[in-house]
């Protein structure tokens, strides 16, 4: 079979491919991710899940003239390969090689760098306002792509609130894979799950195509698909007005949830969205780890991989770290459980990182004293301050580089009030492969 991916020199080449050829490119992108990450390591399941979405965006839009701003950036490996970096993809996360995240200095297609969650909507809204002030509104589309539960971040909700009622042409793409690194938690995650499972929605989506086929005068399958996507949106709202109401109350026209792996549908939907005025939110359902059976079955284990463990993990034999010594995380995990046995006031708090911080075993031992705030570091720290004010002993376990986001809360709500909140900072110091967005080198100064 002819390899199409290696023939693509820029995203513009995608516009000359048939739908079947685009689907072949999607398969080749996933295989390239699997092959290369077995050698270099990197974020794995998220990138497999975002491949169809990325391919559709680059097919429909003219990036970088059109602005697509990504959240976190660890989901963008297919984006890197489609934007002239395929021949260097084997240098991913290596010294002198490609970053594992987005970097403005790496490519003109990386319009905004990101390594932490929740930034895409606010940044993209800045791009949209800049476009309008410069008089480019008719010629330039701006989209924010947010996923891996980043919508639970307070910053993302602030961005939605500010952009939604602006009236500006602005698109938010929600890549909803039900996961961050661990399972998504919180009211918003529950709401999205409810939308995905809504029987009325599922029935309408299944029957919409047959309705469209009976409309006289529709010229061909492409318009059938495009009209079908809009019809599904309208019919869903008639029979189930609850669908997407939270986003529409924030000022967005809501489309979804739709299958984010149906490449034909997603391309047609993006094509139609280009004609709509005002803020739009597209809700795509995707599968983290799509195309690799083990990752689909256990996306949490396969969130990221390292080369020495990849083969063992693929065979289901990996047991964890190969280190012969005790890590900070392991010692912290054991100590928390030992201390909590004799002190019922001790509670554990994490911001969507139970595995990385070592609180997973604490959760198993003391589920009523374990709290995951989702990707909301500021809330986690202020929540801990409230517990401390009532005599509890909150142990707040957050990566050094992520705790930076809570500096004001540490100062204003913990330190000034002299509240005994205990901070345990994992991943301090230089972190090598992940690069500057994840270096935990400022914690001594800001603490």
BELWOCOR-V98900 format. One record per backbone hydrogen bond with DSSP energy under -0.5 kcal/mol. NH is the residue of the N-H (numbers start at 1). CO is the residue of the C=O. E is the energy in kcal/mol with one decimal. If there is no record, write none. Layout:
# BELWOCOR-V98900
[[NH:CO:E] [NH:CO:E]]
This chain:
# BELWOCOR-V98900
[[4:2:-0.8] [7:4:-1.5] [8:4:-0.6] [8:5:-1.4] [9:7:-0.6] [13:10:-1.7] [14:11:-1.6] [15:12:-1.0] [16:13:-1.2] [17:14:-1.8] [22:18:-2.3] [23:19:-2.0] [24:20:-1.6] [25:21:-2.2] [26:22:-2.1] [27:23:-1.8] [28:24:-2.4] [29:25:-2.6] [30:26:-2.1] [31:27:-2.1] [32:28:-2.4] [33:29:-2.1] [34:30:-2.3] [35:31:-3.0] [36:32:-2.5] [37:33:-2.3] [38:34:-1.3] [39:36:-1.6] [40:36:-2.4] [41:37:-1.6] [42:305:-2.5] [44:303:-2.5] [45:302:-2.0] [48:44:-1.9] [49:45:-2.0] [50:46:-1.3] [51:47:-0.6] [51:48:-0.6] [54:50:-2.4] [55:51:-2.5] [56:52:-2.5] [57:53:-2.2] [58:54:-2.3] [59:55:-1.4] [60:56:-2.2] [61:57:-2.7] [63:61:-0.9] [65:62:-0.7] [66:62:-3.1] [67:141:-2.9] [68:66:-0.6] [69:67:-0.5] [69:143:-3.0] [70:68:-0.5] [71:145:-1.8] [72:116:-0.8] [73:71:-3.4] [76:73:-1.4] [80:76:-2.0] [81:77:-2.0] [82:78:-2.0] [83:79:-0.7] [83:80:-0.8] [84:81:-0.6] [85:80:-1.4] [86:81:-0.6] [88:85:-1.0] [89:86:-1.3] [91:88:-2.2] [92:89:-1.5] [93:98:-3.2] [94:91:-2.2] [97:94:-2.6] [102:114:-1.0] [106:103:-1.5] [107:103:-1.0] [110:107:-1.2] [111:109:-1.3] [114:102:-0.8] [119:116:-0.6] [123:119:-2.3] [124:120:-2.9] [125:121:-2.3] [126:122:-1.6] [127:123:-1.8] [128:124:-2.4] [129:125:-2.4] [130:126:-2.3] [131:127:-2.4] [132:128:-2.2] [133:129:-2.7] [134:130:-1.7] [135:132:-1.1] [136:131:-2.6] [139:136:-1.3] [140:136:-0.9] [143:67:-3.1] [144:171:-2.6] [145:69:-2.8] [146:144:-0.6] [146:173:-2.7] [148:175:-0.9] [150:147:-1.9] [152:149:-1.9] [153:150:-2.0] [156:153:-0.5] [157:153:-1.6] [158:154:-2.2] [159:155:-2.1] [160:156:-2.3] [161:157:-2.3] [162:158:-2.0] [163:159:-2.6] [164:160:-2.3] [165:161:-0.6] [166:163:-1.5] [170:168:-0.7] [170:278:-0.9] [171:142:-2.1] [172:280:-2.8] [173:144:-3.5] [173:171:-0.5] [174:172:-0.6] [174:282:-3.2] [175:146:-3.0] [175:173:-0.8] [176:174:-1.3] [176:284:-2.6] [177:175:-1.0] [180:182:-2.5] [182:352:-0.7] [184:178:-1.4] [190:186:-1.9] [191:187:-2.3] [192:188:-2.4] [193:189:-2.0] [194:190:-2.0] [195:191:-2.0] [196:192:-2.2] [197:193:-1.8] [198:194:-0.7] [198:195:-0.8] [202:198:-2.2] [203:199:-2.6] [204:200:-2.2] [205:201:-2.8] [206:202:-1.9] [207:203:-1.5] [208:204:-1.4] [209:205:-0.5] [211:207:-1.4] [212:208:-2.4] [213:209:-2.3] [214:210:-0.8] [214:211:-0.8] [215:212:-1.8] [216:214:-0.5] [218:215:-0.9] [219:217:-0.6] [220:218:-1.6] [224:220:-1.6] [225:221:-2.7] [226:222:-2.5] [227:223:-3.4] [228:224:-2.2] [229:225:-2.0] [230:226:-1.5] [231:227:-2.9] [232:228:-2.8] [233:229:-1.5] [234:230:-2.2] [235:231:-3.3] [236:232:-2.4] [237:233:-1.6] [238:234:-1.6] [239:235:-2.3] [240:236:-2.2] [243:240:-2.1] [245:242:-1.9] [247:244:-0.7] [248:244:-2.1] [249:245:-2.5] [250:246:-0.8] [251:248:-1.3] [252:247:-2.2] [253:279:-2.3] [254:252:-0.6] [255:281:-2.4] [257:283:-0.6] [258:283:-2.2] [260:258:-0.6] [260:285:-2.9] [262:259:-1.4] [263:261:-1.4] [266:262:-2.7] [267:263:-2.5] [268:264:-2.3] [269:265:-2.6] [270:266:-2.5] [271:267:-2.1] [272:268:-2.1] [273:269:-2.5] [274:270:-1.5] [275:272:-1.8] [276:273:-1.7] [280:170:-2.6] [281:253:-3.1] [282:172:-2.8] [283:255:-3.0] [283:281:-0.5] [284:174:-2.6] [284:282:-0.7] [285:258:-3.4] [286:176:-2.1] [286:284:-0.6] [288:286:-0.6] [289:45:-2.5] [290:287:-1.7] [292:289:-2.0] [295:292:-0.7] [296:289:-0.5] [296:292:-2.2] [297:293:-2.1] [298:294:-1.7] [302:298:-1.7] [303:300:-1.0] [305:42:-2.6] [309:306:-1.0] [310:306:-1.1] [310:307:-0.7] [311:307:-0.6] [313:309:-2.9] [314:310:-2.4] [315:311:-1.2] [316:313:-1.3] [317:312:-3.0] [318:312:-0.7] [331:327:-2.3] [332:328:-2.8] [333:329:-2.4] [334:330:-2.3] [335:331:-2.6] [336:332:-2.5] [337:333:-1.5] [338:334:-2.3] [339:335:-2.8] [340:336:-2.1] [341:337:-1.1] [342:338:-0.6] [342:339:-0.9] [343:339:-0.6] [346:343:-1.5] [347:393:-1.6] [348:369:-2.7] [349:395:-2.4] [350:371:-2.3] [351:397:-0.5] [352:350:-0.7] [357:353:-2.0] [358:354:-0.8] [358:355:-0.6] [359:354:-1.5] [360:354:-1.3] [363:359:-2.4] [364:360:-1.7] [365:361:-2.0] [366:362:-3.3] [369:366:-1.8] [370:367:-1.1] [371:348:-2.3] [373:350:-2.4] [373:371:-0.6] [376:374:-2.7] [380:376:-2.4] [381:377:-2.0] [382:378:-2.3] [383:379:-3.0] [384:380:-1.9] [385:381:-2.0] [386:382:-1.9] [387:383:-2.0] [388:384:-2.6] [389:385:-2.1] [390:386:-0.8] [390:387:-0.9] [391:388:-1.9] [392:387:-2.1] [393:345:-2.7] [394:392:-0.6] [395:347:-2.8] [396:394:-0.7] [396:422:-3.4] [397:349:-2.7] [397:395:-0.7] [398:396:-0.7] [398:424:-1.1] [400:426:-2.8] [402:399:-0.6] [403:399:-2.2] [404:400:-0.7] [405:402:-1.5] [406:403:-2.1] [407:404:-1.6] [410:406:-2.6] [411:407:-2.4] [412:408:-3.4] [413:409:-2.0] [414:409:-1.3] [414:410:-0.5] [415:410:-3.2] [416:411:-2.1] [418:415:-1.4] [419:414:-2.3] [421:419:-2.2] [422:394:-2.4] [423:421:-0.5] [424:396:-2.3] [425:423:-0.6] [426:398:-0.7] [426:424:-0.8] [429:440:-3.2] [433:431:-0.5] [434:431:-0.9] [435:432:-1.5] [438:435:-1.9] [439:436:-0.7] [440:429:-2.6] [441:439:-1.1] [446:442:-2.6] [447:443:-1.9]]
